[in-house]
Amino acid sequence: MILVPVGTKAQLIKMAPVLRALDQEGLAYDFVLTGQHSETMSDLITAFGLRAPRYNLVGPGEADSPRKLLAWLFAALRSGLGKDSLFANPAYRVCLVHGDTLSTLVGALLAKRHGIPVAHVEAGLRSHNWFHPFPEELTRIAVSKLADIFYCAGAWACNNVDGLRRKGSEVVDIHDNTLLDAVRYATRMQADASPEVQPYAIASIHRYENLRTRARLDFILEQIRIAARYCPIRFVLHPVTRKKLEDTGWMQRLQDEPGIELIPRMDYVRFLGLLGGARFIITDGGSNQEESAYLGLPCLIMRKHTERQEGLGVNAVLSRYDAGVIREFLETHSVARPQPPVLSEADSPSAMIARHLKTRFA
């Protein structure tokens, strides 16, 4: 039996193809929601045709502020540490965690506490800067010390793991991110959709490092206002971003901008359709960087460092918060979008994970 704790929307998108692959291999698993995020989680489960989660570690909520996140963290640890915790079930042969969120760390810590081996999906990503992104870089380092199996998307990630992993742990190169499978799935679901005629671009900002300081937030939002002069912007609001905009007065200012449309976060298939028709995207999201690379979408990364290699030097530009770099990107990509590439037909990374788990634990 495999234990699969998932906490955030981004994790669920990347783990959905893995869960489907586990089903195809006939592997028994318990899908568990940690409760870190709740908005759109049920929509994603439906969109990917997943079975309902077996357990909820913490009741539904949205940890969209530092206070709520801390409260959720203590509740999740308390729920998982007891003798009657689901993690105490001796049937679990391995715990499959994903990425770099606090749910990743909670899942790995609780699994090790109860003697369950940990397998880490999307292992080996590094920015090599502890505070960019924070706390994600520290989370990855911590999980690297706990994991027994590392599923890495390529040689670069494998090499990063080698410097941190424990003796006796195993590194498995799955060549691509499991997000590739999610993009393939969502693209097939959107195959018959009619393209939009009017040009638009997308903005999506949600990282703690960009929301926690007013000066950084003001700079980014001002750049999005400037971008709207080049191409109409559809600004996708994450719950934490919406709250920050409301608290700082930026919500009204952006609503008054004629070239900016504020839209709620949506299900993944619809969002991939939105990406497919856009001129470019302005984002601080690692998943968006990866999706853009697969789709050939020009991508402006609003970060100082990125732990991902996808798209850099091809379709993606790391802004480093440099107004000159941002302006050059807008002038280059606001007129027309290049023809999107054909999605790779490489072996499914999710299927590779499932086959390896079947060999090790079935």
Residue pairs with C-beta under 8 A, 6 or more apart in sequence:
1 28
1 29
1 30
1 89
1 91
1 92
1 93
2 22
2 27
2 28
2 29
2 30
2 92
2 93
2 94
2 95
2 96
2 357
2 361
3 29
3 30
3 32
3 86
3 87
3 89
3 92
3 94
3 95
3 96
3 111
3 116
4 15
4 18
4 19
4 22
4 29
4 30
4 31
4 32
4 95
4 96
5 32
5 33
5 34
5 57
5 95
5 97
5 103
5 106
5 107
6 12
6 15
6 31
6 32
6 33
6 34
6 53
6 98
6 103
7 33
7 34
7 35
7 36
7 37
7 101
7 102
7 103
7 104
7 106
7 107
8 36
8 37
8 101
8 103
9 37
9 39
9 40
9 41
9 44
9 265
10 99
10 101
10 285
10 286
10 287
11 98
11 99
11 101
11 103
11 104
12 41
12 44
12 45
13 44
13 179
13 182
13 268
13 287
14 98
14 99
14 121
14 122
14 177
14 178
14 179
14 182
14 287
15 96
15 98
15 121
15 178
16 44
16 48
16 50
16 182
16 185
17 48
17 178
17 181
17 182
17 185
17 348
17 350
18 96
18 121
18 178
18 350
18 353
18 354
19 29
19 31
19 48
19 50
19 51
20 48
20 49
20 50
20 350
21 181
21 348
21 350
21 351
21 353
21 354
22 29
22 354
22 357
23 51
24 351
24 354
25 354
25 355
25 357
25 358
27 354
27 357
27 358
27 361
27 362
29 96
30 54
30 55
30 86
30 92
31 50
31 51
31 52
31 53
31 54
32 53
32 54
32 55
32 56
32 57
32 86
33 41
33 53
33 55
33 56
33 57
34 57
34 58
34 76
34 103
34 106
34 107
35 56
35 57
35 58
35 59
35 60
35 61
35 63
35 72
35 75
35 76
36 58
36 63
36 69
36 72
36 76
36 101
36 102
36 103
37 62
37 63
38 60
38 61
38 62
39 62
39 239
39 265
40 265
40 266
40 267
43 267
44 50
44 267
44 268
45 52
45 53
47 186
47 189
47 267
47 268
47 269
48 182
48 185
48 268
55 86
57 76
57 79
57 80
57 86
57 106
58 72
58 75
58 76
58 79
61 68
61 72
62 68
62 239
63 69
63 71
63 72
64 239
64 240
64 243
65 240
65 243
69 102
73 102
73 106
76 103
76 106
77 106
77 109
77 110
79 85
80 86
80 87
80 106
80 110
80 113
81 110
81 113
82 88
85 110
85 114
87 95
87 110
87 111
87 113
87 114
87 116
88 114
92 111
92 114
92 116
93 116
93 117
93 361
94 116
94 117
94 118
94 119
94 148
94 149
94 357
94 360
94 361
95 107
95 108
95 110
95 111
95 116
95 117
95 118
95 119
96 119
96 121
96 357
97 103
97 104
97 107
97 108
97 111
97 118
97 119
97 120
97 121
97 143
97 147
98 104
98 120
98 121
98 122
99 121
99 122
100 122
100 125
100 133
100 136
100 137
100 139
100 140
100 143
100 307
101 136
101 139
102 135
102 139
104 120
104 139
104 143
105 139
105 142
105 143
107 118
108 118
108 120
108 142
108 143
108 146
108 147
109 146
111 117
111 118
111 146
112 118
112 146
117 148
117 149
118 143
118 146
118 147
118 148
118 149
119 147
119 148
119 149
119 150
119 151
119 357
120 143
120 144
120 147
120 149
120 150
120 151
121 151
121 178
121 353
122 151
122 153
122 177
122 178
123 140
123 143
123 144
123 147
123 150
123 151
123 152
123 157
123 161
123 171
124 150
124 152
124 153
124 156
124 157
124 158
124 159
124 160
124 161
125 140
125 157
125 160
125 286
125 307
125 308
126 137
126 140
126 160
126 307
127 133
127 137
127 305
127 306
127 307
128 137
128 305
129 137
129 304
129 305
130 137
130 138
131 137
131 209
132 209
132 303
132 304
132 305
133 207
133 208
133 209
133 303
133 305
133 307
134 208
134 209
135 208
136 307
137 307
140 307
141 164
144 150
144 161
144 164
144 165
145 164
145 166
147 165
147 169
148 166
148 168
148 169
148 170
149 169
149 170
149 172
149 356
149 360
150 158
150 161
150 165
150 169
150 170
150 171
150 172
151 172
151 174
151 349
151 353
151 356
152 158
152 160
152 161
152 171
152 172
152 173
152 174
153 173
153 174
153 175
153 176
153 177
153 349
154 173
154 175
154 176
154 309
155 173
156 309
158 171
158 173
161 171
162 171
165 171
172 352
172 353
172 356
174 349
174 352
174 353
175 346
175 347
175 349
175 352
176 344
176 346
176 349
177 290
177 310
177 349
178 349
178 350
178 353
179 287
179 290
179 291
179 294
180 290
180 294
180 343
180 344
180 346
180 348
180 349
181 348
181 349
181 350
181 351
182 268
183 272
183 291
183 294
183 295
183 343
184 343
186 268
186 269
186 271
186 272
186 273
187 272
187 276
187 343
189 269
190 269
190 272
190 273
190 276
193 273
195 276
195 277
196 277
198 232
199 231
199 232
199 279
200 231
200 232
200 233
200 234
200 277
200 278
200 279
201 227
201 230
201 231
201 232
201 233
201 234
201 278
201 279
201 280
201 281
201 282
201 334
202 233
202 234
202 235
202 236
202 274
202 275
202 278
202 280
202 281
202 282
202 283
203 224
203 227
203 233
203 234
203 235
203 236
203 260
203 281
203 282
203 283
204 235
204 236
204 238
204 281
204 282
204 283
204 284
204 285
204 288
205 211
205 220
205 224
205 238
205 241
205 282
205 283
205 284
205 302
206 238
206 240
206 241
206 284
206 285
207 284
207 285
207 303
209 216
209 284
209 303
210 216
210 217
210 220
210 284
210 302
210 303
211 217
211 240
211 241
211 244
214 248
216 321
217 244
217 248
217 250
219 321
220 302
220 321
221 250
221 253
221 254
223 282
223 302
223 323
223 326
224 233
224 235
224 254
224 260
224 282
225 254
225 257
225 260
226 326
226 327
226 330
227 233
227 282
227 326
227 330
227 334
228 257
228 258
228 259
228 260
229 259
230 330
230 331
230 334
231 259
231 279
231 280
231 330
231 334
232 259
232 260
232 261
233 259
233 260
233 261
233 282
234 261
234 263
234 274
234 278
235 254
235 260
235 261
235 262
235 263
236 263
236 264
236 265
236 266
236 271
236 274
237 245
237 262
237 263
237 264
237 265
238 265
239 265
242 251
244 250
245 251
245 254
251 262
254 260
254 262
255 262
266 274
272 291
275 281
275 291
275 292
275 295
275 297
276 295
276 340
278 297
278 337
279 298
279 333
279 334
279 335
279 336
279 337
280 297
280 298
280 299
280 300
280 329
280 333
280 334
280 337
281 288
281 292
281 297
281 298
281 299
281 300
282 300
282 302
283 289
283 292
283 299
283 300
283 301
283 302
284 301
284 302
284 303
286 306
286 307
286 308
288 299
289 299
289 301
289 306
289 308
289 310
289 311
289 316
290 308
290 310
290 311
291 297
292 298
292 299
292 310
292 311
292 315
292 316
293 299
293 310
293 311
293 314
293 315
293 316
294 310
294 343
294 344
295 340
295 341
296 315
296 338
296 339
296 340
296 341
297 315
297 337
297 340
298 315
298 316
298 317
298 329
298 332
298 333
298 337
298 338
299 311
299 315
299 316
299 317
300 316
300 317
300 319
300 326
300 329
300 330
301 316
301 317
301 318
301 319
302 319
302 321
303 318
303 319
303 320
304 320
304 321
305 318
306 312
306 318
310 316
312 318
317 325
317 329
319 325
319 326
319 329
